[in-house]
Structures are given as structure tokens and as C-alpha cells.
Amino acid sequence: MKGVVSICCFVSLLLLQATGEEEVEDVPYALRDKTHIEETLRLATDDKSGDYTAALQKLRKIYHSAIKPMEQAYKYNELRQHEISDGEITSKPMVLFLGPWSVGKSSMINYLLGLQNSPYQLYTGAEPTTSEFTVIMHGEKIRSVEGIVMAADSSRSFSPLEKFGQNFLEKLIGVEMPHKLLERVTFVDTPGIIENRKQQERGYPFNDVCQWFIDRADLIFVVFDPTKLDVGLELEMLFRQLKGRESQIRIILNKADNLATQDLMRVYGALFWSLAPLINVTEPPRVYVSSFWPYDYAPDTSRELFKREEISLLEDLNQVIENRLENKIAFIRQHGIRVRIHALLVDRYVQTYNDKMSYFSDPELVFKEIVDDPDKFYIFKSILAKTNVSKFDLPNRDAYRDFFGVNAITSFKPLTTQCSYMGGCLLGKIEKAITDELPALLSSINSDKQPGLNSCEATGCDEKPKNRYRKN
């Protein structure tokens, strides 16, 4: 119903601003005024980098002292395949650009960073132009960084990408430049989806690499061209990979000023129709309709609507920047909860195994009986009964069959023995971090925040500004 309402609102705005249905001619335009970008993103304001760095260091200390020891003791990384590095903790928010080829992803980044007509602008064109994963990040001077260098540098958050092989690292490139926006966020431009190309022709696992970036992105822009709305197998695969990340997804219907008003209305409806089977959620992702490039809108188009849509998108981006530290703390706390649940489950498996073993027992048969039917021994139910754990946070039972197939159950110690006189118990430390230390760090950050200066301009002083990034 909300999707239908948004379509109706959009159609009404277009009808109010419609000036005709003539085809828009392909003529060169003047450069667009970009002052609203700096104002909306507050690039002129000073960032409290000192406070931000101090809070990140405290977060890093909590992770290393309370969460990582439990990870290592019970080999959590072998279950989830997600190792958190120092670079990931201290990294800036990541904005990921996905979509078919030649829809304007690179042009959008050039526009936001003012790279047009500069030596380091991302190459754009009507043909498929981006064949690399390009990471645009902050640096003291403008320079390019090879993928093998990015993967070898442990201080960055990209060292895990080395597992995708040298062929991929040759398709990974970094661009560093001094820019106010890049001090607060990192952009990632991806190769366009080409439906008639087999994945094997890329020479590296494209879907796996996309999944790695999707898992770490704070905001995901999926960009479409009004003339390229065909949904093929590769695009369907992409949306399957985005499952569970709907709150981070924003759909962008780019190059909207290339169509007459009535045609744009039809395309907007067709986009919802095409994406409905792929995004099976009650509230669909926000769709922005505009033209994101440095030049002025085409004449006789809904320029006021397009500009308002662009400002709304910038407000979304600003929310990610403003909430970057809170999101990082929440992510580490969520990770800590998963590590704790994993340790409790492994401990319960170990206890059950030790209780079942006797002098005449066959270790392999006992182990197989427990792993094949953990419900028979109330392993998962006992965790729900004795600890404050949601059943929705419990891992898949089959995952532990594979986990213990690689890691012998006898190699793990019970939680009661994971204590030391000076360091305390691992379980007590991680529970203290989850219930006390991380919430206290989050509260200290929120208490220092001041209300935005331009909130009245955006929404009116009597209306609470809407946080488009976080779900209510």
C-alpha cells in the first residue's frame, strides 16, 4: 500500500509540474549549481575528528579485550567467515554503487565530488566503461593505489579481499584525494551488470566480491536508467544478495530529465513492477528520481521535483555520516552477541559430549548422535531457557554439523574453564561489554550531539526530522 501511495504522490507532482510531452532534445547544458550539496552535507562545518578518533579507539579496545578472545577460543570466524580487522573498526562509512552498465553510477560520483573535467574523474560513456571495483577514499594528495597494495596494507579495511585471488586484485583500484566529503565517507564504484555475459568471463568470483562489499556497506545505491529496466538473471542474483539489507538500499532512477513527463510516469510504475518480485518486504526501498550529473537539467522538465529528490538523497547520505559512530558501535555489539551465542552453543555441545561419554562409549558414535540430532539433547532449547537469547538470533543447526566436522569437539574447553586469575572469565567479559561498556559508549556519544542547524529549513520547526536511514 505504501508503494502505491508513493507512486500516486510522484505522479501528482509530475502532473502539477508538467509543461509538455515533447521529446527532449540532446543539447549541451550549463554546469549545475552545487551549493546545495555543501549545505545539505554540512561540508563547511568542522568535524570533531579528535572526539571521533578517541571513541573509535575505545571501541577497538573493548573489541580486543572482551570480544576477540572469545572469537579465538571458540573459532567463531570459521562459522561465520567474517573476521573483523582493526581497519574495519576504524574505517569510514562505505557507500556502494550497484546497477546495470552505463546507468550513471560513475557520473554520480563525479558529480558529488566535483571531479568533472579533472584528471581523476571516473571515466564515463554510453558503452560499458567501468570494469574495475574503484574505491574512492580520502588522502593527503591525489594518487591512485593498486589493488595489491590495498590488500597488503593491514591498516585499511580491504585486506580480506586478497582471498578472491590475484585476478580480482588486478581489477581493484583505489583513488585517494583530499576532499571534505571523503574525510567522512568512502565511495565504491562497481562494474556494471551485463546480462549477456557469463560470470566466468570476468576471471574472478564477481558475485562473491559484490557480497563482500554489500555486507560492509552502510548505504547501497542501486542505480537504474529509464531506458534500461530489463531484469535479467544477474540482476536477480544481485537482489538475492541484498536480502536482509533492505534498510540500507536506495533505488535511484537516474537520467530522469531525458524523458517527457508522461513517459517518466510510465517508467516509474514499470520500475516498481519489475522490482516487486525481487524485494519481498512490506515497505519497499525509497526511490529517488532525478538526474545526477554536473550539467543542468534538460529544458521543459520537472526541475523543482528533481532538485527536491536530490536534496532528499543527500539528507539520506548525511544521516549515514552523522550516525557513523553509533552504527559502528551497534555493529560491534551485534557481533559480540553472535559470538556469545556461538560460545554458549559450543559449550553446551561439549558438556553434552562429556556427559554421554563413558569408558565403553565409542567417541565417533556419541559425537554423531549429538551433532545429527541436537534437539534430542535440548542443546538449542537450553540456551534459550537459561540465557537471555532470542530464538531469532540462533544460528542454523546444520552449520554446526559442518563446524564440528572441521573442528574436533574435543579441541574446545568448557566455558567454566576459560578463566584466569588476572584476566577474569571470557564469558563475564563479553557479557559486560554487551550489557554495560558498549551501551555506555553509545550514550556518551549521543549526549555530546547537538541538534542540526538546518532542520527547520528542511522540515519546519514543529515537525521532527525523519531519519530515512534508520527504521522506526
Residue pairs with C-beta under 8 A, 6 or more apart in sequence:
2 282
2 283
2 284
3 272
3 276
3 283
3 284
6 284
6 287
7 268
7 269
7 272
10 265
10 268
10 289
11 265
11 268
13 302
13 305
14 261
14 264
14 265
14 302
14 305
15 261
17 261
17 302
17 304
17 305
18 261
18 262
18 302
19 261
19 300
19 301
20 260
20 261
20 300
21 260
21 261
21 262
21 263
22 260
22 300
23 260
24 257
24 258
24 259
24 260
24 298
24 299
24 300
24 301
25 298
27 298
27 299
28 295
29 295
29 296
29 297
29 298
30 295
30 296
31 116
31 294
31 295
31 296
32 294
32 295
32 296
32 297
34 111
34 114
34 294
36 307
36 310
36 311
36 314
37 43
37 112
37 314
38 44
39 454
40 311
40 314
40 315
40 318
40 454
41 181
41 314
41 317
41 318
41 321
42 318
42 454
43 180
43 181
47 183
47 184
49 183
51 448
52 325
55 325
55 441
55 444
55 445
56 89
56 90
56 325
56 328
58 441
59 89
59 328
59 329
59 332
59 438
59 441
60 86
60 89
60 90
62 332
62 433
62 437
62 438
62 441
63 84
63 89
63 332
63 336
65 429
66 336
66 429
66 430
66 432
66 433
66 437
67 332
67 335
67 336
67 339
67 430
67 433
69 426
69 429
70 76
70 339
70 340
70 343
70 426
70 427
70 429
70 430
71 77
71 339
73 343
73 412
73 413
73 418
73 426
74 339
74 342
74 343
74 346
74 412
75 403
75 407
76 338
76 339
76 342
76 343
77 83
78 403
78 406
78 407
79 342
79 395
79 399
79 400
79 403
80 338
82 215
83 160
84 332
84 335
85 154
85 157
85 159
85 160
86 154
86 155
87 154
87 155
87 156
87 157
87 158
87 159
88 157
88 216
89 328
89 332
90 157
91 156
91 157
91 186
92 137
92 138
92 182
92 183
92 184
92 185
92 186
92 324
93 184
93 185
93 186
93 218
93 219
93 320
93 321
93 324
93 327
94 185
94 186
94 188
94 213
94 216
94 217
94 218
94 219
95 185
95 186
95 187
95 188
95 217
95 218
95 219
95 220
95 221
95 317
95 320
96 188
96 190
96 213
96 214
96 217
96 219
96 220
96 221
97 105
97 108
97 109
97 187
97 188
97 189
97 190
97 221
97 223
98 105
98 190
98 193
98 210
98 220
98 221
98 222
98 223
98 238
99 105
99 192
99 193
99 221
99 222
99 223
99 224
99 252
100 192
100 193
100 194
100 195
100 224
100 225
100 228
100 235
101 127
101 128
101 129
101 130
101 191
101 192
101 193
101 194
102 125
102 126
102 127
102 128
102 129
102 192
102 225
102 228
103 192
103 223
103 224
103 225
103 228
103 254
103 255
104 124
104 223
104 225
104 254
104 255
104 292
104 293
105 130
105 189
105 190
105 192
105 221
105 223
106 122
106 123
106 124
106 129
106 130
106 134
106 189
107 122
107 124
107 292
107 293
107 294
108 221
108 223
108 252
108 254
108 292
108 293
109 115
109 122
109 136
109 187
109 189
110 116
110 121
110 122
110 124
110 293
110 294
111 292
111 293
111 294
112 181
112 187
112 292
113 136
113 177
113 179
113 181
113 182
113 187
114 294
115 121
115 122
116 294
119 142
120 142
120 144
120 175
120 177
122 130
122 134
122 136
122 189
123 129
123 130
128 191
128 192
128 194
130 189
130 190
130 191
130 192
131 171
131 191
132 171
132 172
132 173
132 191
133 171
133 172
133 173
133 188
133 189
133 190
133 191
133 209
133 213
134 173
134 174
134 175
134 188
134 189
135 150
135 158
135 172
135 173
135 174
135 175
135 186
135 187
135 188
136 174
136 175
136 177
136 182
136 186
136 187
136 188
136 189
137 174
137 175
137 176
137 182
137 186
137 187
138 176
138 177
138 178
138 179
138 182
138 183
138 186
139 176
139 177
139 178
140 176
140 178
141 176
141 177
141 178
142 175
142 176
142 177
142 178
143 175
143 176
144 173
144 174
144 175
144 176
145 173
145 174
145 175
145 176
146 169
146 173
146 174
147 161
147 168
147 169
147 170
147 171
147 172
147 173
147 174
148 166
148 169
148 170
149 174
150 156
150 158
150 159
150 161
150 172
150 174
151 158
151 159
151 161
151 162
151 169
151 172
152 159
152 162
153 159
157 216
158 172
158 174
160 212
161 168
161 169
161 172
161 209
161 212
162 169
164 204
164 205
164 208
164 209
164 212
165 204
167 203
167 204
168 203
168 204
168 205
168 209
171 191
171 202
171 203
171 204
184 321
184 324
185 317
185 320
185 321
185 324
188 213
188 217
190 210
190 213
191 202
191 206
193 232
193 234
193 235
193 238
194 234
195 230
195 232
195 233
195 234
195 235
197 234
199 205
199 206
199 207
199 234
207 237
207 238
207 241
210 238
210 241
211 241
214 220
214 241
214 242
214 245
217 245
217 248
218 248
218 320
218 324
218 327
219 248
219 250
219 316
219 317
219 320
219 469
220 242
220 245
220 248
220 249
220 250
221 250
221 252
222 238
222 242
222 249
222 250
222 251
222 252
222 285
223 252
223 254
224 251
224 252
224 253
224 254
224 271
225 254
225 255
226 253
226 254
226 255
226 256
226 258
226 259
226 263
226 264
226 267
227 255
227 258
229 267
229 270
229 271
229 274
230 274
231 274
231 275
231 278
235 278
236 278
239 275
239 278
239 279
240 278
242 249
246 279
246 281
246 285
247 469
247 470
247 471
248 469
249 279
249 285
250 285
250 286
250 287
250 288
250 313
250 316
251 271
251 275
251 285
251 286
251 287
251 288
252 287
252 288
252 290
252 292
252 313
253 267
253 268
253 271
253 287
253 288
253 289
253 290
254 290
254 291
254 292
255 291
256 264
256 289
256 290
256 291
256 301
256 306
257 291
257 297
257 298
257 301
257 303
257 306
258 291
258 298
259 267
261 301
261 302
264 289
268 287
268 289
271 287
272 284
272 287
275 284
276 284
279 285
286 312
286 316
286 468
288 309
288 310
288 312
288 313
289 305
289 306
289 309
290 306
290 307
290 309
290 310
290 313
291 297
291 298
291 306
292 310
297 303
297 306
311 458
312 468
315 458
315 468
316 468
316 469
319 467
319 468
319 469
319 470
320 327
320 469
323 469
323 470
325 445
326 442
326 445
326 446
329 438
329 441
329 442
329 445
330 442
332 438
333 433
333 434
333 438
333 439
336 430
336 433
336 434
336 438
337 393
337 434
338 393
338 395
339 430
340 427
340 430
340 431
340 434
341 383
341 389
341 393
341 394
341 395
342 395
343 415
343 426
343 427
343 430
344 383
344 387
344 389
344 415
345 379
345 380
345 383
345 394
345 395
345 400
346 412
347 412
347 414
347 415
348 379
348 382
348 383
349 370
349 371
349 374
349 379
349 400
349 404
349 409
349 412
350 409
350 412
350 413
350 414
351 414
352 370
352 377
352 379
353 366
353 367
353 370
353 409
353 410
354 414
356 366
356 369
356 370
357 363
357 366
363 410
367 404
367 409
369 376
370 377
370 379
371 400
371 401
371 404
372 401
374 380
374 397
374 400
375 381
375 397
380 394
380 397
383 389
383 394
384 391
384 394
415 425
415 426
415 427
418 425
418 426
418 427
419 425
419 426
423 429
452 465
455 461
455 465
458 465
459 465
459 466
